[in-house]
């Protein structure tokens, strides 16, 4: 799994039952862990030196291990959030594996949310190169199926209806009223 791809997961605040979006990304040599509720954004950045200390503190071999641990904890419900005035604690799994994130100022938060939105959109349109189970061709076909109108499925060809054929009972012809000689008694007078 590539850490440059931004993995996203939802985390629940156990007290308020509010959901948060947790994601990670690398930018300018910094590894960033972020959390948002779409109104506020909390974040913490790690340089390479602080990242080494962080991995040692949690007994992790690599940054990818933490990202995988975070995603699996989110998926199993073992991750939780505790919101404070200017910070948030993200608890990952049992034990003392929590990370404190600081609240960003409103302009920084707006810029981060904008960047997140476009990063998510790009990840939807970009083929997933990290997953060997999905080929780019199949992924492209899946995306086309989602965004293009559905095409007719291949089935037996539709026969053209012949003139005079019944719509209700296609095997029979409609009865056409007879035309010809008019037998009217009105002319005899």
WORA-V611129 format. One record per backbone hydrogen bond with DSSP energy under -1.0 kcal/mol. CO is the residue of the C=O (numbers start at 1). NH is the residue of the N-H. Records with the same first field share a line. If there is no record, write none. Layout:
CO->NH  NH
This chain:
9->22
11->20
12->81
13->17
18->13
20->11
21->36
22->9
23->34
25->32
27->30
30->27
31->46
32->25
33->44
34->23
35->42
36->21
40->37
41->104
42->35
43->102
44->33
46->31
47->51
48->52
49->53
50->54
51->55
52->56
53->57
54->58
55->60
62->66
63->67
64->68
65->69
66->70
67->71
68->72
69->73
70->74
71->75
72->76
73->78  79
80->91
82->89
86->103
87->84
88->101
89->82
90->99
91->80
97->92
99->90
101->88
102->43
105->109
106->110
107->111
108->112
109->113
110->114
111->115
112->116
113->117
114->118
115->119
116->120
117->121
118->122
119->123
120->124
121->125
122->126
127->129
135->139
136->140
137->141
138->142
139->143
140->144
141->145
142->146
143->147
144->148
162->165
164->174
169->172
172->166
182->184
